[in-house]
Amino acid sequence: MPQVFSLRRVLLIKLGSLVLLIVVAATLVVMHWQMQYPNAVGAPVRQPIPFSHKHHVGDDGIDCRYCHTSVERGSSAGLPSTQICLSCHSQLFSDANIFNPLFSSMQSNRSVVWTRVHDLPDFVYFDHSIHVAKGVACVECHGRIDQMPLTWRVASLDMQWCLDCHRAPQPHLHAANEIFAMPPPAVSNGEQLSGFYHLRSRQRLTDCSTCHR
């Protein structure tokens, strides 16, 4: 029976397969690294200004929506603009060196480059407004932000973590007046809220196209 593949062709196929395997493995490692670093769970993220949610939210009681202005109507919660920060710090502690990036931003008319703590991969679609509209409180994803002197992630943000909530959202639902509270009251009527927010059907919540578009 004639030989179908020459030794040279067999070696080339094996070499090509090995290279492809290495490329795929390297891609997966890089994707994992990008998703986990520097935003590892529990690791405070370095910022150009060491912003303390504990001080602003926990001590001063500033509402999330004052800085994250689009959280109720957009896919992104929005990062605080220089003008928002200066609404207070043009007077308060204006001579402190830690605010130099803020005043440089004002002078150059360029935004402060904040580092996102909850930064999802580009292939994931997430909309803050729909979660807020359906009763998911800030604390459910961001944790006790009012106790963080520097901000870190409290959840993995991986697909299984999201699906666990989408399959059984009842324990994570809150009344509309509790969504931005820190901390909101414990959920005792999840089933009732699930009906109120029209979340009885789970099929749409777990469709691939819901988060991958």
C-alpha positions as a Markdown table, in Angstrom:
| # | Residue | x | y | z |
|---|---|---|---|---|
| 1 | Met | 0.0 | 0.0 | 0.0 |
| 2 | Pro | 1.6 | 3.4 | -1.0 |
| 3 | Gln | 2.5 | 5.8 | 1.8 |
| 4 | Val | 0.0 | 8.6 | 2.0 |
| 5 | Phe | 2.1 | 11.1 | 3.9 |
| 6 | Ser | 5.8 | 11.4 | 3.6 |
| 7 | Leu | 7.9 | 11.7 | 6.8 |
| 8 | Arg | 8.6 | 15.3 | 6.0 |
| 9 | Arg | 4.9 | 16.1 | 5.8 |
| 10 | Val | 4.1 | 14.2 | 9.0 |
| 11 | Leu | 6.8 | 16.2 | 10.8 |
| 12 | Leu | 5.4 | 19.5 | 9.4 |
| 13 | Ile | 1.9 | 18.6 | 10.5 |
| 14 | Lys | 3.1 | 17.7 | 14.0 |
| 15 | Leu | 5.2 | 20.9 | 14.2 |
| 16 | Gly | 2.2 | 23.0 | 13.0 |
| 17 | Ser | 0.0 | 21.4 | 15.6 |
| 18 | Leu | 2.5 | 22.1 | 18.4 |
| 19 | Val | 2.8 | 25.7 | 17.3 |
| 20 | Leu | -1.0 | 26.1 | 17.2 |
| 21 | Leu | -1.3 | 24.5 | 20.7 |
| 22 | Ile | 1.3 | 26.9 | 22.1 |
| 23 | Val | -0.4 | 29.9 | 20.5 |
| 24 | Val | -3.8 | 28.8 | 22.0 |
| 25 | Ala | -2.3 | 28.2 | 25.4 |
| 26 | Ala | -0.5 | 31.5 | 25.4 |
| 27 | Thr | -3.7 | 33.3 | 24.3 |
| 28 | Leu | -5.6 | 31.7 | 27.2 |
| 29 | Val | -2.9 | 32.6 | 29.7 |
| 30 | Val | -2.9 | 36.2 | 28.5 |
| 31 | Met | -6.7 | 36.4 | 28.6 |
| 32 | His | -6.7 | 35.0 | 32.2 |
| 33 | Trp | -3.9 | 37.4 | 33.2 |
| 34 | Gln | -5.8 | 40.4 | 31.8 |
| 35 | Met | -9.0 | 39.4 | 33.6 |
| 36 | Gln | -7.2 | 38.8 | 37.0 |
| 37 | Tyr | -4.4 | 41.4 | 37.1 |
| 38 | Pro | -4.2 | 44.0 | 38.5 |
| 39 | Asn | -7.8 | 43.7 | 39.6 |
| 40 | Ala | -7.5 | 40.5 | 41.7 |
| 41 | Val | -10.3 | 39.9 | 44.2 |
| 42 | Gly | -9.4 | 41.6 | 47.4 |
| 43 | Ala | -6.5 | 43.6 | 46.0 |
| 44 | Pro | -6.8 | 47.4 | 46.3 |
| 45 | Val | -6.3 | 49.0 | 42.9 |
| 46 | Arg | -3.8 | 51.8 | 42.5 |
| 47 | Gln | -5.4 | 55.1 | 41.4 |
| 48 | Pro | -3.9 | 58.5 | 40.4 |
| 49 | Ile | -5.7 | 59.9 | 43.4 |
| 50 | Pro | -6.2 | 57.6 | 46.4 |
| 51 | Phe | -9.9 | 57.9 | 46.5 |
| 52 | Ser | -11.6 | 56.5 | 49.6 |
| 53 | His | -15.2 | 55.3 | 49.3 |
| 54 | Lys | -15.1 | 54.7 | 53.1 |
| 55 | His | -14.7 | 58.4 | 53.6 |
| 56 | His | -17.0 | 59.7 | 50.9 |
| 57 | Val | -19.8 | 57.1 | 51.2 |
| 58 | Gly | -19.4 | 55.7 | 54.7 |
| 59 | Asp | -18.5 | 58.8 | 56.6 |
| 60 | Asp | -20.0 | 61.6 | 54.5 |
| 61 | Gly | -23.0 | 59.7 | 53.1 |
| 62 | Ile | -22.5 | 60.7 | 49.5 |
| 63 | Asp | -24.9 | 58.9 | 47.2 |
| 64 | Cys | -23.3 | 56.6 | 44.5 |
| 65 | Arg | -25.2 | 58.5 | 41.8 |
| 66 | Tyr | -23.5 | 61.8 | 42.6 |
| 67 | Cys | -20.2 | 60.5 | 41.1 |
| 68 | His | -21.5 | 57.7 | 38.9 |
| 69 | Thr | -24.0 | 59.8 | 37.1 |
| 70 | Ser | -25.1 | 57.3 | 34.3 |
| 71 | Val | -25.6 | 54.2 | 36.5 |
| 72 | Glu | -29.4 | 54.4 | 36.1 |
| 73 | Arg | -29.6 | 55.1 | 32.4 |
| 74 | Gly | -26.5 | 53.7 | 30.8 |
| 75 | Ser | -24.5 | 50.5 | 30.4 |
| 76 | Ser | -21.6 | 52.2 | 32.2 |
| 77 | Ala | -21.9 | 53.7 | 35.7 |
| 78 | Gly | -19.6 | 56.5 | 34.6 |
| 79 | Leu | -16.4 | 57.6 | 36.3 |
| 80 | Pro | -16.4 | 60.9 | 38.2 |
| 81 | Ser | -15.4 | 63.9 | 36.1 |
| 82 | Thr | -13.0 | 66.6 | 37.2 |
| 83 | Gln | -15.9 | 69.0 | 37.6 |
| 84 | Ile | -17.7 | 66.6 | 40.0 |
| 85 | Cys | -14.6 | 66.3 | 42.2 |
| 86 | Leu | -14.0 | 70.0 | 42.1 |
| 87 | Ser | -17.5 | 70.8 | 43.2 |
| 88 | Cys | -16.1 | 70.0 | 46.7 |
| 89 | His | -12.3 | 70.0 | 46.4 |
| 90 | Ser | -12.0 | 73.4 | 44.9 |
| 91 | Gln | -12.6 | 74.5 | 48.5 |
| 92 | Leu | -11.9 | 71.4 | 50.7 |
| 93 | Phe | -8.3 | 70.3 | 51.1 |
| 94 | Ser | -7.4 | 72.2 | 47.9 |
| 95 | Asp | -3.8 | 72.6 | 48.9 |
| 96 | Ala | -3.2 | 68.9 | 49.5 |
| 97 | Asn | -0.6 | 67.4 | 47.2 |
| 98 | Ile | -2.7 | 64.3 | 46.5 |
| 99 | Phe | -5.0 | 66.5 | 44.5 |
| 100 | Asn | -2.4 | 67.6 | 42.1 |
| 101 | Pro | -3.6 | 65.3 | 39.3 |
| 102 | Leu | -7.1 | 66.8 | 39.8 |
| 103 | Phe | -5.9 | 70.4 | 39.2 |
| 104 | Ser | -3.6 | 69.3 | 36.4 |
| 105 | Ser | -6.7 | 67.8 | 34.8 |
| 106 | Met | -8.6 | 71.0 | 35.1 |
| 107 | Gln | -5.7 | 73.1 | 33.7 |
| 108 | Ser | -5.1 | 70.7 | 30.7 |
| 109 | Asn | -8.8 | 70.0 | 30.1 |
| 110 | Arg | -8.0 | 66.3 | 30.1 |
| 111 | Ser | -9.8 | 63.8 | 32.3 |
| 112 | Val | -8.2 | 62.1 | 35.2 |
| 113 | Val | -7.3 | 58.6 | 34.0 |
| 114 | Trp | -8.9 | 56.4 | 36.7 |
| 115 | Thr | -8.1 | 52.6 | 36.7 |
| 116 | Arg | -11.3 | 50.5 | 36.4 |
| 117 | Val | -11.6 | 48.1 | 39.3 |
| 118 | His | -14.5 | 46.1 | 37.7 |
| 119 | Asp | -13.2 | 45.8 | 34.1 |
| 120 | Leu | -14.9 | 43.1 | 32.1 |
| 121 | Pro | -13.4 | 41.7 | 28.8 |
| 122 | Asp | -14.6 | 43.2 | 25.6 |
| 123 | Phe | -16.6 | 40.1 | 24.7 |
| 124 | Val | -18.9 | 40.6 | 27.7 |
| 125 | Tyr | -21.8 | 42.9 | 27.5 |
| 126 | Phe | -22.9 | 44.4 | 30.8 |
| 127 | Asp | -25.5 | 47.1 | 31.4 |
| 128 | His | -25.7 | 48.8 | 34.8 |
| 129 | Ser | -29.1 | 50.4 | 34.1 |
| 130 | Ile | -31.0 | 47.1 | 33.6 |
| 131 | His | -29.5 | 45.7 | 36.8 |
| 132 | Val | -30.5 | 48.8 | 38.7 |
| 133 | Ala | -34.0 | 48.7 | 37.1 |
| 134 | Lys | -34.4 | 45.1 | 38.1 |
| 135 | Gly | -33.6 | 45.7 | 41.8 |
| 136 | Val | -29.9 | 44.5 | 42.0 |
| 137 | Ala | -28.3 | 46.7 | 44.7 |
| 138 | Cys | -24.8 | 48.1 | 44.3 |
| 139 | Val | -23.6 | 45.9 | 47.3 |
| 140 | Glu | -24.5 | 42.7 | 45.4 |
| 141 | Cys | -21.6 | 43.2 | 43.0 |
| 142 | His | -19.4 | 45.8 | 44.6 |
| 143 | Gly | -19.6 | 44.7 | 48.2 |
| 144 | Arg | -19.4 | 47.0 | 51.2 |
| 145 | Ile | -17.9 | 49.8 | 49.2 |
| 146 | Asp | -18.7 | 52.1 | 52.1 |
| 147 | Gln | -16.0 | 50.3 | 54.1 |
| 148 | Met | -13.2 | 50.4 | 51.5 |
| 149 | Pro | -10.5 | 53.1 | 52.1 |
| 150 | Leu | -9.2 | 52.0 | 48.7 |
| 151 | Thr | -11.4 | 50.1 | 46.2 |
| 152 | Trp | -11.1 | 46.4 | 45.4 |
| 153 | Arg | -13.2 | 43.7 | 43.8 |
| 154 | Val | -15.1 | 41.4 | 46.1 |
| 155 | Ala | -16.3 | 39.0 | 43.3 |
| 156 | Ser | -14.6 | 37.1 | 40.5 |
| 157 | Leu | -16.9 | 38.5 | 37.8 |
| 158 | Asp | -16.5 | 35.2 | 35.9 |
| 159 | Met | -19.3 | 33.7 | 33.9 |
| 160 | Gln | -20.3 | 31.2 | 36.5 |
| 161 | Trp | -20.6 | 33.9 | 39.1 |
| 162 | Cys | -23.0 | 35.9 | 36.8 |
| 163 | Leu | -25.0 | 32.8 | 35.9 |
| 164 | Asp | -25.5 | 31.8 | 39.5 |
| 165 | Cys | -27.3 | 35.1 | 40.0 |
| 166 | His | -29.2 | 35.0 | 36.7 |
| 167 | Arg | -30.5 | 31.5 | 37.5 |
| 168 | Ala | -31.6 | 32.4 | 41.0 |
| 169 | Pro | -31.9 | 36.2 | 41.4 |
| 170 | Gln | -34.3 | 36.2 | 44.3 |
| 171 | Pro | -31.6 | 36.6 | 47.1 |
| 172 | His | -30.1 | 39.6 | 45.3 |
| 173 | Leu | -33.2 | 41.7 | 44.7 |
| 174 | His | -34.1 | 44.8 | 46.6 |
| 175 | Ala | -36.8 | 47.4 | 46.6 |
| 176 | Ala | -36.1 | 50.5 | 44.5 |
| 177 | Asn | -35.5 | 52.7 | 47.5 |
| 178 | Glu | -32.8 | 50.2 | 48.8 |
| 179 | Ile | -30.7 | 49.8 | 45.7 |
| 180 | Phe | -28.2 | 52.5 | 46.6 |
| 181 | Ala | -28.3 | 52.0 | 50.3 |
| 182 | Met | -25.1 | 50.9 | 52.2 |
| 183 | Pro | -25.9 | 48.3 | 53.4 |
| 184 | Pro | -29.4 | 47.6 | 52.1 |
| 185 | Pro | -31.7 | 45.6 | 54.3 |
| 186 | Ala | -31.5 | 41.9 | 54.0 |
| 187 | Val | -33.7 | 40.4 | 51.4 |
| 188 | Ser | -36.7 | 38.7 | 52.9 |
| 189 | Asn | -39.2 | 38.8 | 50.0 |
| 190 | Gly | -37.1 | 37.7 | 47.0 |
| 191 | Glu | -39.9 | 35.7 | 45.3 |
| 192 | Gln | -42.3 | 38.7 | 45.6 |
| 193 | Leu | -39.7 | 41.1 | 44.2 |
| 194 | Ser | -38.9 | 38.6 | 41.4 |
| 195 | Gly | -42.5 | 38.9 | 40.3 |
| 196 | Phe | -42.5 | 42.6 | 40.7 |
| 197 | Tyr | -39.5 | 43.0 | 38.4 |
| 198 | His | -40.9 | 40.4 | 35.9 |
| 199 | Leu | -38.0 | 37.9 | 36.5 |
| 200 | Arg | -40.1 | 34.7 | 36.6 |
| 201 | Ser | -38.7 | 33.3 | 33.4 |
| 202 | Arg | -35.0 | 32.4 | 33.5 |
| 203 | Gln | -34.5 | 31.4 | 29.9 |
| 204 | Arg | -33.8 | 34.9 | 28.6 |
| 205 | Leu | -31.5 | 35.6 | 31.6 |
| 206 | Thr | -29.3 | 32.6 | 30.7 |
| 207 | Asp | -29.3 | 32.9 | 26.9 |
| 208 | Cys | -25.8 | 33.4 | 25.5 |
| 209 | Ser | -26.8 | 36.4 | 23.6 |
| 210 | Thr | -27.8 | 38.2 | 26.8 |
| 211 | Cys | -24.2 | 38.8 | 27.8 |
| 212 | His | -22.3 | 38.0 | 24.5 |
| 213 | Arg | -23.5 | 40.2 | 21.6 |
